[in-house]
Amino acid sequence: MQKFRKVVIISGTSSGIGKYLASKLSKKYIVIGFSRRKKTIKDKNYYHHVLDINDFKKTNRFIEKIFLKFKKIDVLINNAATNISHGNFYFATKDLVEKTINTNLTSTILFTNMVIKKMISKRSGNIINIGSGVVGLLPKGDSVYAASKAGLEVFSKILSK
């Protein structure tokens, strides 16, 4: 490990935006990614952990291990998300609604709280929360997903102050 390299944590790296960001950023930085699925990126600077962001005890231990190993966290990219309704709110259940809100909003807030404490102790760090255009588009049927992402948008704006 080279001390001058930035350490980037990205949630939700098994597919989509998270996978793309992890594979691009690992060309230049140390990237620690996690998702509920196995590693899909092969790069010497990419470290993958199978972890569900909704498991608060495990995510806290995960952050502690990263900080012990690398002594810093330079960038946090909160990308993990889920969409239960996929355009049809009629089929939403209590469990699916809770899973969406917990994954897209609650867990992201709590994970950020864990990481920001490490960043503050080093007086350095950047946090990027991946939102969604769905907040402005208001597509029919995606009310739960849009509500969770709107909450994330407001959280991000206030946190930045």
Secondary structure, DSSP 8 states (H G I E B T S, - for coil): --TTS-EEEEE--SSHHHHHHHHHHTTTSEEEEEESS------TTEEEEE--TT-HHHHHHHHHHHHHHHS---EEEE-----SSTT-GGG--HHHHHHHHIIIIIHHHHHHHHHHHHHHHHT--EEEE---THHHH--TT-HHHHHHHHHHHHHHHHHT-
